[in-house]
């Protein structure tokens, strides 16, 4: 296993830890916020460095191309649900983010089953939506409590909806072309 895949798997394993530490922070254990921030910084850094190292070293793998979006979706979904429960992000934004991740994941699995061979590549809109989602979580967790989002929630919601529509369009194009060597795009 190469370094990028180890970073991605570490990120996957840290998502439940982040969720649990944030839960205890919200339950009144203020000391947990420091741990949540440390875990969050590692998650964000590993998300950047796994892809960067894989490209620089030419170590991009099929495993990494599947695990990376799973780690992103797990982190974003868990974070937005938890933050919405404590009224730190609007419920409408959480619904958009979670629905998009569920729909894209279902579509991704369906296309993989139907066409039995695929290559996973990120799209600009998917990367933008993910970056804004990560940014939203970072502002809430890393900055002082009740720091305003300055409209970031609207930009995140719009980018997430655009990414969902984009993926839907790509799936429709692939379905119309009925190619067995498909490229599935993800964030």
C-alpha positions in Angstrom: 0.0 0.0 0.0 1.4 3.4 -0.9 1.5 6.6 1.1 -1.5 8.3 -0.5 -3.7 5.3 0.2 -2.5 5.2 3.8 -3.4 8.9 4.2 -6.8 8.2 2.7 -7.5 5.2 4.9 -6.4 7.2 7.9 -8.8 10.0 7.0 -11.6 7.4 6.7 -10.8 6.0 10.1 -10.6 9.5 11.7 -14.1 10.5 10.6 -15.9 8.6 13.4 -13.3 10.0 15.8 -14.1 13.5 14.7 -17.8 12.9 15.0 -17.5 11.4 18.5 -15.2 14.2 19.8 -17.5 16.9 18.4 -20.5 15.1 20.0 -18.8 15.2 23.4 -17.8 18.8 22.9 -21.5 19.7 22.2 -22.5 17.6 25.3 -20.5 20.1 27.4 -17.0 18.7 27.5 -15.2 21.9 26.3 -11.7 20.3 26.3 -12.8 18.1 23.4 -12.8 21.1 21.0 -9.0 21.1 20.9 -9.0 17.4 19.9 -11.7 18.0 17.3 -9.6 20.8 15.8 -6.5 18.6 15.7 -8.4 15.8 14.0 -10.1 18.2 11.6 -6.7 19.7 10.6 -5.4 16.2 9.9 -8.4 15.3 7.9 -8.1 18.4 5.7 -4.3 18.0 5.3 -4.6 14.4 4.4 -7.3 15.1 1.9 -4.9 17.6 0.2 -1.7 15.5 0.5 -3.0 12.1 -0.6 -3.9 13.5 -4.0 -0.9 15.7 -4.2 1.6 12.9 -3.4 -0.2 10.5 -5.7 0.1 12.9 -8.6 3.7 13.9 -7.9 4.9 10.3 -7.5 2.6 8.8 -10.1 1.0 6.6 -7.5 -2.6 7.0 -8.4 -4.5 3.7 -7.8 -7.9 2.4 -8.4 -8.3 1.8 -4.6 -7.4 5.5 -3.9 -9.8 6.8 -6.6 -12.6 4.9 -4.9 -11.6 5.5 -1.2 -11.0 9.2 -1.5 -14.5 10.2 -2.5 -15.9 7.7 0.1 -13.8 9.4 2.8 -14.9 12.9 1.6 -18.6 11.9 1.5 -18.4 10.2 5.0 -16.7 13.2 6.5 -19.0 15.8 4.9 -22.2 13.9 5.6 -21.3 13.1 9.3 -20.2 16.7 9.9 -23.2 18.4 8.3 -25.7 16.2 10.1 -24.0 16.8 13.5 -23.6 20.6 12.9 -27.3 20.8 11.8 -28.5 19.0 14.9 -26.8 21.8 16.9 -28.1 24.5 14.6 -24.6 25.5 13.4 -25.5 25.0 9.7 -28.9 25.5 8.2 -31.0 22.4 7.8 -31.7 23.2 4.2 -27.9 23.1 3.5 -27.5 19.8 5.2 -30.4 18.3 3.2 -28.8 19.5 0.0 -25.3 18.2 0.9 -26.5 14.8 2.2 -29.0 14.3 -0.6 -26.4 15.0 -3.2 -23.9 12.6 -1.7 -26.5 9.9 -1.4 -27.7 10.4 -5.0 -24.2 10.5 -6.5 -23.2 7.4 -4.5 -26.3 5.5 -5.7 -25.7 6.6 -9.3 -22.1 5.7 -9.1 -22.9 2.2 -7.8 -25.7 1.7 -10.4 -23.4 2.7 -13.3 -20.6 0.5 -12.0 -23.0 -2.5 -11.9 -24.5 -1.8 -15.3 -21.3 -1.1 -17.1 -18.9 -3.3 -15.0 -15.9 -1.1 -15.8 -15.2 2.5 -14.9 -12.5 5.0 -14.2 -13.1 7.5 -11.5 -11.9 11.1 -12.1 -12.8 14.3 -10.3 -14.7 17.2 -11.9 -14.2 20.9 -11.2 -17.7 21.4 -9.9 -17.3 18.3 -7.6 -14.0 19.7 -6.3 -15.5 23.1 -5.8 -18.5 21.8 -3.9 -16.3 19.6 -1.7 -13.9 22.5 -1.0 -16.8 24.7 0.1 -18.3 22.0 2.2 -14.9 21.5 4.0 -14.5 25.2 4.3 -17.9 25.5 6.0 -17.0 22.8 8.5 -13.6 24.4 9.1 -15.0 27.9 9.8 -17.5 26.5 12.3 -15.0 24.2 14.1 -11.7 26.2 13.9 -12.9 29.7 14.4 -14.4 31.1 17.6 -18.0 30.0 18.3 -20.8 31.8 16.3 -18.4 33.2 13.7 -20.7 34.2 10.8 -20.4 32.2 7.6 -20.6 35.4 5.5 -22.8 33.8 2.9 -20.6 30.7 2.6 -23.7 28.6 3.2 -25.3 29.9 0.1 -22.2 29.4 -2.0 -21.9 25.9 -0.7 -25.5 25.1 -1.4 -25.3 26.5 -4.9 -22.1 24.7 -5.8 -23.5 21.4 -4.3 -26.6 21.7 -6.4 -24.7 22.5 -9.5 -22.4 19.5 -8.9 -25.4 17.3 -8.5 -26.9 18.6 -11.8 -23.6 18.2 -13.5 -23.3 14.5 -12.4 -26.8 13.9 -13.5 -25.9 15.3 -16.9 -22.8 13.2 -17.1 -24.8 10.0 -16.2 -27.4 10.8 -18.8 -24.6 11.3 -21.5 -23.0 8.0 -20.5 -26.4 6.2 -20.5 -27.2 7.6 -24.0 -23.8 6.5 -25.3 -24.1 3.1 -23.5 -20.4 2.8 -23.3 -18.9 -0.1 -21.4 -15.7 1.8 -20.7 -17.1 4.7 -18.7 -15.6 7.5 -16.7 -17.4 8.2 -13.5 -16.7 11.7 -12.1 -16.7 12.5 -8.4 -15.3 15.1 -6.1 
